[in-house]
């Protein structure tokens, strides 16, 4: 394959431009220990959507040095077309190898929504032949985030497996947390919450001990909260019974399945969740991909006092740095994190932290590559070929549609864009 002189990629060119989302061509200069990959597919992450909407604000000119914008995209899968000088990988990769990976969340000058992407060879993972590029590129960024929450922030270890609670198990990160924790021996138990029935079934397939389902569809003025044990079924048996409690809600018991109903407008609290009702706080780590006040409160009630840790993916660091710059925004974020830590300790006697992806963690890279190769780690991908009336997401021109799909809760799975051959 010929080495390309120019690369077409998507950039955000500045908050004041009329056309903020642009295509641009750049000269390709490969550095030492870098690898040039022809992108065959890339995924669309919430971070990309936030950047595209301009949340970096006035910090944008400082990110790109006034030289034409910042790149979009973090995950990719593709084919190596050129290797830079240096042998940091011990000759692991060659031209023509199919690989996948992610770039750093803090690398805004690079982007994977492009024809080609330059990456450090230590960030590359070999793509198994059984996976398509579409399937492979959906994994890395979510997996790096999950690993960081478990190991870096949650401090879980194979020598002392933990009881882990995952809020939003049906999300890409939630799925990766469950799979990595169970397959790597980091967890003795994983319990996950999930919304739609399809996501609850996904968590059961992953092998979590219990799935707590929240069906937010309102029917006859009520919202349902479902709790599934290991042997729960998707429908109630004819022998179910109904009982009322003092709050006006009712519960339907059928085998291992319990359903409690909360009237519309009633505050949803941890008391509605069976993992709090049935036992004393017993979880070591709670990882929250939802980031609501409700999930934070539920986690506080479910975590062990003194030793439990709550980790949320919805920290304010990126937003504050984007709005105020590295120094001022970083200082504001540090103060906000300290305030949250102090409140969590004083109010609930638990730890508190923010979780972020770290694509520069080579231990994470090695583990993710191993789990993917063995078939233990995967992420559900949205089937755009079946459900998109305008056709599948193909090429850079389809990114705008992909962003819209990302914000549509009815789309099941990771949003991925394939590049034409």
C-alpha positions as CSV (number, residue, x, y, z in Angstrom):
1,X,0.0,0.0,0.0
2,X,1.4,3.4,-1.0
3,X,2.3,5.8,1.8
4,X,-0.2,8.8,1.7
5,X,1.1,12.3,1.5
6,X,-2.2,13.9,2.6
7,X,-4.8,12.8,5.1
8,X,-8.4,13.9,5.2
9,X,-9.8,14.2,8.7
10,X,-12.5,15.9,10.7
11,X,-11.7,18.9,12.9
12,X,-13.3,21.4,15.1
13,X,-11.9,24.7,13.8
14,X,-13.1,27.2,16.4
15,X,-16.2,28.2,18.4
16,X,-16.9,31.3,16.4
17,X,-16.9,29.7,12.9
18,X,-20.3,29.3,11.1
19,X,-19.2,25.9,10.0
20,X,-17.6,24.5,13.1
21,X,-17.3,20.9,12.0
22,X,-15.0,20.7,8.9
23,X,-13.0,18.3,6.8
24,X,-9.3,19.2,6.3
25,X,-6.2,17.7,4.7
26,X,-2.9,17.6,6.5
27,X,0.6,16.6,5.5
28,X,1.6,13.2,7.0
29,X,4.8,13.2,9.0
30,X,5.6,10.0,10.9
31,X,7.8,10.3,13.9
32,X,10.0,7.9,15.9
33,X,8.1,4.9,17.3
34,X,4.9,6.0,15.6
35,X,2.7,3.9,13.3
36,X,0.5,5.1,10.5
37,X,-2.8,3.3,10.3
38,X,-5.3,3.4,7.5
39,X,-8.6,3.8,9.4
40,X,-11.2,1.2,8.4
41,X,-13.7,2.1,11.2
42,X,-14.0,4.4,14.2
43,X,-16.5,4.7,17.0
44,X,-18.4,7.8,18.2
45,X,-18.1,8.6,21.9
46,X,-19.9,11.1,24.1
47,X,-16.7,13.0,24.5
48,X,-16.6,13.5,20.7
49,X,-20.1,14.8,20.7
50,X,-19.3,17.3,23.5
51,X,-16.2,18.5,21.6
52,X,-18.2,18.8,18.4
53,X,-20.8,20.9,20.3
54,X,-18.0,23.3,21.3
55,X,-17.9,22.5,25.1
56,X,-14.1,23.3,25.0
57,X,-15.2,26.9,24.4
58,X,-12.5,29.6,24.7
59,X,-9.9,27.0,25.5
60,X,-10.0,25.7,21.9
61,X,-7.4,28.2,20.4
62,X,-4.9,27.2,23.1
63,X,-5.4,23.5,22.3
64,X,-4.6,23.8,18.6
65,X,-2.2,26.7,18.9
66,X,-4.3,28.6,16.3
67,X,-3.2,26.1,13.6
68,X,-6.5,25.0,12.2
69,X,-8.5,23.1,14.8
70,X,-8.5,19.9,16.8
71,X,-9.2,16.3,15.8
72,X,-12.3,14.3,16.6
73,X,-12.4,10.6,17.5
74,X,-10.7,8.3,20.0
75,X,-11.2,4.7,18.9
76,X,-10.1,3.1,15.6
77,X,-9.5,-0.1,13.8
78,X,-7.5,-0.4,10.6
79,X,-4.4,-1.5,8.8
80,X,-0.7,-0.5,9.3
81,X,0.7,1.3,6.2
82,X,4.0,2.6,7.6
83,X,6.2,2.1,10.6
84,X,8.4,4.9,12.1
85,X,11.9,4.4,13.3
86,X,12.3,2.6,16.6
87,X,11.6,-0.9,17.8
88,X,9.7,-0.3,21.1
89,X,7.3,-3.2,20.3
90,X,10.1,-5.7,19.7
91,X,9.1,-6.2,16.1
92,X,5.5,-7.1,17.0
93,X,3.9,-5.3,14.1
94,X,4.6,-5.2,10.4
95,X,3.1,-3.3,7.5
96,X,-0.2,-4.8,6.5
97,X,-1.1,-6.0,10.0
98,X,-4.7,-5.3,11.1
99,X,-4.8,-3.5,14.4
100,X,-7.1,-1.5,16.7
101,X,-6.6,0.9,19.6
102,X,-7.4,4.3,21.0
103,X,-5.6,7.6,21.4
104,X,-5.4,9.5,24.7
105,X,-8.5,11.4,25.9
106,X,-6.2,14.5,26.3
107,X,-4.8,14.3,22.7
108,X,-7.0,16.9,20.9
109,X,-4.5,17.6,18.1
110,X,-5.0,14.0,16.8
111,X,-8.2,12.3,15.9
112,X,-9.4,8.9,14.6
113,X,-12.3,10.3,12.5
114,X,-9.9,10.4,9.6
115,X,-8.6,8.4,6.6
116,X,-5.3,7.8,8.5
117,X,-4.2,8.1,12.1
118,X,-0.7,8.4,13.7
119,X,-0.4,6.5,17.0
120,X,2.4,5.3,19.3
121,X,3.1,1.7,18.5
122,X,2.8,0.8,22.2
123,X,-0.9,1.8,22.0
124,X,-1.7,-0.7,19.2
125,X,-3.3,-4.0,19.7
126,X,-3.5,-6.8,17.1
127,X,-7.0,-7.3,15.8
128,X,-8.3,-10.9,15.9
129,X,-9.3,-12.2,12.5
130,X,-12.7,-13.3,13.8
131,X,-13.6,-9.6,14.6
132,X,-14.6,-7.1,11.9
133,X,-13.1,-3.6,12.0
134,X,-16.5,-2.4,13.1
135,X,-16.6,-4.7,16.1
136,X,-13.0,-4.1,17.1
137,X,-13.1,-0.3,17.1
138,X,-16.0,-0.2,19.5
139,X,-13.9,-1.7,22.3
140,X,-10.7,0.3,23.2
141,X,-11.9,3.7,24.7
142,X,-14.6,2.1,26.8
143,X,-12.2,-0.7,27.9
144,X,-9.5,1.8,28.9
145,X,-12.1,3.7,30.9
146,X,-13.4,0.6,32.6
147,X,-9.8,-0.6,33.4
148,X,-8.9,2.8,34.9
149,X,-12.0,2.8,37.1
150,X,-11.2,-0.7,38.3
151,X,-7.5,-0.7,38.8
152,X,-6.3,2.9,38.9
153,X,-9.2,4.5,40.9
154,X,-10.9,1.5,42.4
155,X,-7.6,-0.2,43.3
156,X,-9.0,-3.7,42.7
157,X,-6.6,-6.6,42.6
158,X,-6.6,-10.3,41.8
159,X,-5.2,-11.0,45.2
160,X,-8.2,-9.4,46.9
161,X,-11.3,-9.6,44.6
162,X,-14.0,-7.1,45.4
163,X,-17.7,-6.9,45.3
164,X,-18.5,-4.4,42.5
165,X,-21.7,-2.6,41.7
166,X,-22.1,-1.1,38.2
167,X,-24.7,1.6,37.4
168,X,-25.6,1.5,33.7
169,X,-24.3,-1.9,32.9
170,X,-25.8,-1.7,29.4
171,X,-23.5,1.1,28.4
172,X,-20.2,0.4,26.6
173,X,-18.2,1.3,29.7
174,X,-20.5,-0.6,32.0
175,X,-20.3,-3.7,29.8
176,X,-16.5,-3.5,29.8
177,X,-16.4,-3.0,33.6
178,X,-18.4,-6.2,34.1
179,X,-16.5,-8.3,31.5
180,X,-13.0,-7.1,32.7
181,X,-13.8,-7.5,36.4
182,X,-15.2,-11.0,36.0
183,X,-12.7,-12.4,33.4
184,X,-9.6,-10.9,35.1
185,X,-10.4,-12.0,38.6
186,X,-10.7,-8.4,39.9
187,X,-14.2,-9.1,41.3
188,X,-15.7,-11.8,43.5
189,X,-19.2,-10.5,42.6
190,X,-20.6,-8.1,40.0
191,X,-24.1,-6.6,40.3
192,X,-25.3,-4.3,37.5
193,X,-28.2,-2.0,36.8
194,X,-29.7,-1.7,33.3
195,X,-32.6,0.0,31.7
196,X,-34.1,-1.7,28.7
197,X,-34.9,-5.4,28.6
198,X,-32.2,-5.9,25.9
199,X,-29.6,-4.4,28.2
200,X,-30.7,-6.5,31.1
201,X,-30.4,-9.6,29.0
202,X,-26.9,-8.4,27.9
203,X,-25.8,-8.2,31.5
204,X,-27.2,-11.7,32.2
205,X,-25.2,-13.0,29.2
206,X,-22.1,-11.3,30.6
207,X,-22.5,-13.3,33.8
208,X,-23.2,-10.8,36.5
209,X,-24.6,-12.2,39.7
210,X,-27.7,-10.0,39.6
211,X,-29.3,-7.5,37.2
212,X,-31.4,-4.7,38.6
213,X,-33.6,-3.4,35.9
214,X,-35.1,0.0,35.7
215,X,-37.9,0.4,33.2
216,X,-38.5,4.1,32.9
217,X,-41.5,3.9,30.7
218,X,-44.5,5.4,32.4
219,X,-47.7,3.5,32.2
220,X,-50.9,4.5,33.9
221,X,-49.0,7.1,36.0
222,X,-46.5,4.6,37.3
223,X,-42.8,3.8,36.8
224,X,-41.5,0.3,37.2
225,X,-38.3,-0.8,38.9
226,X,-37.4,-4.5,38.2
227,X,-34.9,-6.6,40.0
228,X,-33.6,-9.8,38.4
229,X,-31.7,-12.6,40.1
230,X,-29.5,-15.1,38.3
231,X,-32.4,-17.3,37.4
232,X,-34.9,-14.5,36.6
233,X,-37.2,-14.8,33.6
234,X,-38.6,-12.1,31.3
235,X,-42.2,-12.7,32.3
236,X,-44.1,-13.4,35.5
237,X,-45.7,-16.7,36.2
238,X,-49.4,-17.2,36.6
239,X,-48.9,-17.9,40.3
240,X,-47.6,-14.4,41.2
241,X,-49.0,-12.6,44.2
242,X,-49.6,-8.9,44.9
243,X,-49.1,-7.0,48.2
244,X,-49.4,-3.4,49.1
245,X,-47.1,-1.4,51.3
246,X,-47.6,1.8,53.3
247,X,-46.2,4.1,50.6
248,X,-48.9,3.1,48.1
249,X,-46.6,1.1,45.9
250,X,-47.0,-2.6,45.2
251,X,-44.7,-5.5,44.5
252,X,-45.2,-8.6,42.4
253,X,-43.2,-11.7,43.3
254,X,-42.7,-14.5,40.9
255,X,-39.9,-17.0,41.7
256,X,-36.6,-15.0,41.8
257,X,-38.1,-11.9,40.2
258,X,-39.4,-8.9,42.1
259,X,-41.1,-5.8,40.7
260,X,-41.9,-2.7,42.7
261,X,-43.9,0.2,41.4
262,X,-43.3,3.8,42.2
263,X,-46.0,6.3,41.5
264,X,-45.2,9.1,39.1
265,X,-43.7,12.1,40.9
266,X,-42.5,10.1,43.9
267,X,-38.9,10.5,44.8
268,X,-36.9,7.4,43.7
269,X,-34.6,6.5,46.6
270,X,-32.3,3.7,47.5
271,X,-35.1,2.1,49.5
272,X,-36.6,1.0,46.2
273,X,-33.5,-1.1,45.3
274,X,-33.3,-4.7,46.5
275,X,-29.5,-4.7,46.8
276,X,-30.0,-2.1,49.6
277,X,-33.2,-3.6,51.2
278,X,-32.1,-7.2,51.4
279,X,-28.7,-6.8,53.1
280,X,-26.3,-4.5,54.9
281,X,-24.1,-2.3,52.7
282,X,-21.8,-4.9,51.1
283,X,-20.1,-3.5,48.0
284,X,-16.5,-2.4,47.9
285,X,-16.6,-0.4,44.7
286,X,-19.5,1.3,42.8
287,X,-18.9,2.5,39.3
288,X,-21.5,4.9,38.0
289,X,-21.8,5.5,34.2
290,X,-25.2,7.2,34.6
291,X,-24.1,10.0,36.9
292,X,-27.5,11.1,38.4
293,X,-28.2,12.2,41.9
294,X,-30.3,9.1,42.3
295,X,-27.5,6.7,41.4
296,X,-25.0,8.5,43.6
297,X,-27.4,8.2,46.6
298,X,-28.1,4.5,45.9
299,X,-24.3,3.9,45.7
300,X,-23.7,5.6,49.0
301,X,-26.3,3.3,50.7
302,X,-24.9,0.2,49.1
303,X,-21.2,0.7,49.7
304,X,-19.3,-0.6,52.8
305,X,-18.8,2.2,55.3
306,X,-15.2,3.2,55.8
307,X,-13.7,1.3,52.9
308,X,-16.2,1.5,50.0
309,X,-15.4,3.8,47.0
310,X,-17.8,5.5,44.6
311,X,-16.4,6.3,41.1
312,X,-18.4,8.4,38.6
313,X,-17.6,9.0,34.9
314,X,-19.3,12.4,35.1
315,X,-16.6,14.4,36.9
316,X,-16.2,18.1,36.1
317,X,-12.5,18.1,35.2
318,X,-12.7,18.0,31.4
319,X,-15.5,20.7,31.4
320,X,-13.7,23.0,33.7
321,X,-10.4,22.7,31.9
322,X,-12.2,23.2,28.6
323,X,-13.9,26.4,29.9
324,X,-11.0,27.9,31.9
325,X,-7.8,26.4,30.6
326,X,-5.4,23.9,32.2
327,X,-4.2,26.0,35.1
328,X,-7.3,27.7,36.2
329,X,-9.7,24.9,35.2
330,X,-7.4,22.3,36.7
331,X,-7.4,24.2,40.0
332,X,-11.2,24.5,40.0
333,X,-11.5,20.8,39.2
334,X,-9.2,19.9,42.1
335,X,-11.2,22.0,44.5
336,X,-14.4,20.5,43.3
337,X,-13.1,16.9,43.6
338,X,-11.9,17.7,47.2
339,X,-15.3,19.1,48.1
340,X,-17.0,15.9,46.7
341,X,-14.5,13.7,48.5
342,X,-15.1,15.5,51.8
343,X,-18.9,15.4,51.5
344,X,-18.9,11.7,50.7
345,X,-16.7,10.9,53.6
346,X,-18.5,13.1,56.1
347,X,-22.1,12.2,55.0
348,X,-21.7,8.5,54.1
349,X,-18.2,7.5,55.2
350,X,-17.2,6.3,51.7
351,X,-14.5,7.3,49.2
352,X,-15.3,9.3,46.1
353,X,-13.4,9.8,42.8
354,X,-13.7,10.5,39.1
355,X,-13.0,7.9,36.4
356,X,-11.3,8.7,33.1
357,X,-9.8,6.7,30.2
358,X,-6.0,6.3,30.0
359,X,-4.9,5.0,26.7
360,X,-1.2,5.4,27.7
361,X,-1.5,2.6,30.4
362,X,0.4,-0.2,28.8
363,X,-0.7,-2.7,31.4
364,X,-4.2,-1.9,30.4
365,X,-3.3,-2.3,26.7
366,X,-1.8,-5.8,27.3
367,X,-4.8,-7.0,29.3
368,X,-7.4,-5.6,26.9
369,X,-5.6,-7.2,23.9
370,X,-5.4,-10.5,25.7
371,X,-9.1,-10.5,26.7
372,X,-10.2,-9.5,23.2
373,X,-8.1,-12.2,21.6
374,X,-9.5,-14.8,23.9
375,X,-13.1,-13.7,23.2
376,X,-13.7,-12.5,26.7
377,X,-14.1,-8.8,26.0
378,X,-16.5,-7.2,23.5
379,X,-18.9,-4.3,23.1
380,X,-22.3,-4.5,21.6
381,X,-22.4,-2.5,18.3
382,X,-25.5,-0.7,16.9
383,X,-26.7,-2.4,13.7
384,X,-26.9,0.6,11.4
385,X,-27.3,-1.6,8.3
386,X,-30.6,-2.8,9.7
387,X,-32.1,0.2,11.4
388,X,-30.9,3.3,9.6
389,X,-33.3,4.4,6.9
390,X,-30.6,6.6,5.3
391,X,-28.2,3.7,5.1
392,X,-25.3,2.6,7.2
393,X,-22.8,5.1,8.6
394,X,-20.1,5.1,5.9
395,X,-17.3,7.7,5.5
396,X,-16.7,11.1,7.1
397,X,-19.8,12.6,5.5
398,X,-22.0,10.3,7.7
399,X,-20.5,11.5,11.1
400,X,-23.2,14.1,11.6
401,X,-25.9,11.4,11.4
402,X,-23.8,9.2,13.7
403,X,-23.7,12.0,16.3
404,X,-27.5,12.3,16.1
405,X,-27.8,8.5,16.6
406,X,-25.5,8.8,19.7
407,X,-28.1,11.0,21.3
408,X,-31.0,8.7,20.5
409,X,-31.7,6.4,23.5
410,X,-33.5,3.9,21.2
411,X,-30.3,3.0,19.4
412,X,-28.9,-0.1,21.0
413,X,-25.2,-0.5,21.0
414,X,-22.0,1.5,20.3
415,X,-22.3,3.9,17.3
416,X,-19.6,3.1,14.7
417,X,-18.7,4.6,11.3
418,X,-16.9,2.5,8.7
419,X,-14.6,4.1,6.1
420,X,-14.8,3.1,2.4
421,X,-12.1,0.8,1.1
